[in-house]
Amino acid sequence: MSRSLKFTNMVASRLVPLPALSTEKKCFRLVGKLDAGPVIVPIEIAVPLLFRDLKRSPPTAWCHAPWMRTGPDWHNLPPMCWVLPEEWREAMGIRGKPVRSIMDEGVDWLLSGVSSLVSRHYQAHLEGLDQWLPEWSAWGHGRAGVKEYQAEKRRAPVRAPRQQRSGR
Protein backbone atom coordinates (compact mmCIF):
# COMPACT_ATOMS: atom_id res chain seq x y z
CA MET A 1 0.00 0.00 0.00
CA SER A 2 1.38 3.41 -0.91
CA ARG A 3 2.22 5.92 1.81
CA SER A 4 -0.23 8.41 0.37
CA LEU A 5 -3.01 5.81 0.45
CA LYS A 6 -2.10 5.00 4.07
CA PHE A 7 -2.37 8.72 4.87
CA THR A 8 -5.76 8.83 3.12
CA ASN A 9 -6.96 5.80 5.08
CA MET A 10 -5.82 7.44 8.33
CA VAL A 11 -7.93 10.50 7.46
CA ALA A 12 -10.86 8.28 6.45
CA SER A 13 -10.78 6.46 9.79
CA ARG A 14 -11.49 9.75 11.57
CA LEU A 15 -14.48 10.74 9.45
CA VAL A 16 -18.04 9.65 10.31
CA PRO A 17 -19.29 7.31 8.99
CA LEU A 18 -16.47 5.75 6.99
CA PRO A 19 -16.35 7.88 3.81
CA ALA A 20 -16.45 6.87 0.18
CA LEU A 21 -12.97 6.64 -1.34
CA SER A 22 -12.19 7.02 -5.01
CA THR A 23 -8.99 7.28 -6.98
CA GLU A 24 -8.71 9.98 -9.60
CA LYS A 25 -5.96 11.01 -11.98
CA LYS A 26 -3.84 12.85 -9.39
CA CYS A 27 -5.50 12.23 -6.04
CA PHE A 28 -7.38 10.02 -3.66
CA ARG A 29 -10.78 11.57 -2.93
CA LEU A 30 -12.73 11.07 0.28
CA VAL A 31 -16.39 12.07 0.52
CA GLY A 32 -17.95 11.75 3.95
CA LYS A 33 -18.73 13.68 7.11
CA LEU A 34 -16.48 15.43 9.59
CA ASP A 35 -17.29 15.88 13.26
CA ALA A 36 -16.08 19.46 13.64
CA GLY A 37 -17.09 19.71 17.30
CA PRO A 38 -20.24 21.76 17.36
CA VAL A 39 -21.50 20.32 14.08
CA ILE A 40 -21.09 17.35 11.72
CA VAL A 41 -20.61 18.51 8.14
CA PRO A 42 -20.37 16.99 4.67
CA ILE A 43 -16.74 17.09 3.64
CA GLU A 44 -14.65 16.24 0.62
CA ILE A 45 -10.88 15.83 0.86
CA ALA A 46 -8.40 15.28 -1.97
CA VAL A 47 -5.00 13.80 -1.09
CA PRO A 48 -2.20 13.76 -3.70
CA LEU A 49 -1.54 10.25 -5.06
CA LEU A 50 2.22 10.52 -4.61
CA PHE A 51 3.65 10.89 -1.11
CA ARG A 52 6.33 13.30 -2.33
CA ASP A 53 3.52 15.54 -3.65
CA LEU A 54 1.67 15.25 -0.33
CA LYS A 55 4.78 16.48 1.49
CA ARG A 56 4.93 19.48 -0.87
CA SER A 57 1.22 20.35 -1.07
CA PRO A 58 -1.42 20.01 1.63
CA PRO A 59 -4.59 18.02 1.00
CA THR A 60 -7.44 20.04 -0.44
CA ALA A 61 -10.72 20.22 1.47
CA TRP A 62 -14.24 21.35 0.66
CA CYS A 63 -17.08 21.65 3.14
CA HIS A 64 -20.48 21.34 1.52
CA ALA A 65 -22.58 22.74 4.38
CA PRO A 66 -25.03 25.33 2.99
CA TRP A 67 -24.05 27.96 5.58
CA MET A 68 -20.35 27.99 4.65
CA ARG A 69 -19.38 31.49 3.56
CA THR A 70 -17.25 31.85 0.43
CA GLY A 71 -14.50 34.21 -0.61
CA PRO A 72 -10.98 35.07 0.48
CA ASP A 73 -12.11 36.95 3.59
CA TRP A 74 -13.70 33.70 4.79
CA HIS A 75 -10.73 31.48 3.82
CA ASN A 76 -13.03 29.46 1.62
CA LEU A 77 -12.74 30.11 -2.07
CA PRO A 78 -13.69 27.08 -2.26
CA PRO A 79 -11.64 24.99 -1.61
CA MET A 80 -11.01 25.83 2.02
CA CYS A 81 -7.81 27.72 2.89
CA TRP A 82 -7.14 25.73 6.05
CA VAL A 83 -3.32 25.98 5.97
CA LEU A 84 -0.63 28.11 4.38
CA PRO A 85 0.99 25.79 1.78
CA GLU A 86 4.48 27.11 2.59
CA GLU A 87 4.04 26.24 6.25
CA TRP A 88 2.82 22.74 5.35
CA ARG A 89 5.71 22.21 2.93
CA GLU A 90 8.30 23.20 5.52
CA ALA A 91 6.75 21.14 8.34
CA MET A 92 6.23 18.01 6.23
CA GLY A 93 9.49 18.26 4.29
CA ILE A 94 11.93 18.34 7.20
CA ARG A 95 14.91 16.27 6.13
CA GLY A 96 15.12 13.04 8.09
CA LYS A 97 11.63 13.35 9.53
CA PRO A 98 10.17 9.86 9.96
CA VAL A 99 7.39 8.96 7.54
CA ARG A 100 5.11 7.96 10.43
CA SER A 101 5.56 11.41 12.00
CA ILE A 102 4.72 13.09 8.71
CA MET A 103 1.55 11.01 8.42
CA ASP A 104 0.44 11.38 12.06
CA GLU A 105 1.13 15.13 12.20
CA GLY A 106 -0.31 15.70 8.75
CA VAL A 107 -3.60 13.95 9.53
CA ASP A 108 -3.94 15.81 12.86
CA TRP A 109 -3.10 19.13 11.24
CA LEU A 110 -5.50 18.59 8.34
CA LEU A 111 -8.46 17.59 10.51
CA SER A 112 -7.89 20.19 13.22
CA GLY A 113 -7.36 22.97 10.65
CA VAL A 114 -10.47 22.07 8.68
CA SER A 115 -12.50 21.61 11.89
CA SER A 116 -11.39 25.01 13.18
CA LEU A 117 -12.36 26.73 9.95
CA VAL A 118 -15.72 24.93 9.81
CA SER A 119 -16.41 25.88 13.45
CA ARG A 120 -15.74 29.54 12.71
CA HIS A 121 -18.11 29.47 9.76
CA TYR A 122 -20.73 27.73 11.86
CA GLN A 123 -20.37 30.34 14.61
CA ALA A 124 -20.69 33.08 12.00
CA HIS A 125 -23.84 31.40 10.69
CA LEU A 126 -25.41 31.06 14.14
CA GLU A 127 -24.53 34.62 15.17
CA GLY A 128 -25.33 36.21 11.82
CA LEU A 129 -21.78 37.54 11.40
CA ASP A 130 -20.90 39.01 8.05
CA GLN A 131 -17.17 39.53 8.69
CA TRP A 132 -14.28 37.39 9.85
CA LEU A 133 -13.64 38.18 13.51
CA PRO A 134 -10.23 39.76 14.30
CA GLU A 135 -9.62 37.28 17.14
CA TRP A 136 -9.70 34.40 14.65
CA SER A 137 -6.04 34.26 13.72
CA ALA A 138 -5.33 33.64 10.06
CA TRP A 139 -2.54 34.19 7.61
CA GLY A 140 -3.07 36.78 4.92
CA HIS A 141 -3.59 35.67 1.34
CA GLY A 142 -0.96 35.04 -1.30
CA ARG A 143 2.40 36.75 -0.86
CA ALA A 144 1.13 38.72 2.16
CA GLY A 145 0.46 35.46 4.02
CA VAL A 146 3.88 34.08 3.11
CA LYS A 147 5.53 37.29 4.38
CA GLU A 148 3.58 37.08 7.66
CA TYR A 149 4.61 33.46 8.07
CA GLN A 150 8.27 34.19 7.37
CA ALA A 151 8.26 37.14 9.79
CA GLU A 152 6.77 34.95 12.52
CA LYS A 153 9.40 32.27 11.86
CA ARG A 154 12.15 34.85 12.32
CA ARG A 155 10.64 35.92 15.68
CA ALA A 156 10.28 32.32 16.94
CA PRO A 157 12.82 30.12 15.16
CA VAL A 158 11.90 26.87 16.95
CA ARG A 159 8.18 26.18 17.09
CA ALA A 160 5.52 23.65 16.19
CA PRO A 161 3.21 24.34 13.21
CA ARG A 162 0.44 26.86 13.96
CA GLN A 163 -2.62 24.66 13.88
CA GLN A 164 -5.07 27.37 14.87
CA ARG A 165 -4.36 29.56 11.85
CA SER A 166 -6.24 29.28 8.59
CA GLY A 167 -5.62 30.56 5.14
CA ARG A 168 -3.14 30.80 2.39
Sequence and secondary structure as in RCSB ss.txt:
>XXXX:A:sequence
MSRSLKFTNMVASRLVPLPALSTEKKCFRLVGKLDAGPVIVPIEIAVPLLFRDLKRSPPTAWCHAPWMRTGPDWH
NLPPMCWVLPEEWREAMGIRGKPVRSIMDEGVDWLLSGVSSLVSRHYQAHLEGLDQWLPEWSAWGHGRAGVKEYQ
AEKRRAPVRAPRQQRSGR
>XXXX:A:secstr
  HHHHHHHHHHTTSSS  EEEE SSEEEEEEEEE SS EEEEEEEEESSHHHHHHS  EEEE  TT   BGGGT
BSSSB  S HHHHHHHHT TT  HHHHHHHHHHHHHHHHHHHHHHHHHHHHHT  S  TTS B  SHHHHHHHHH
HHHHHSSS    TT B  
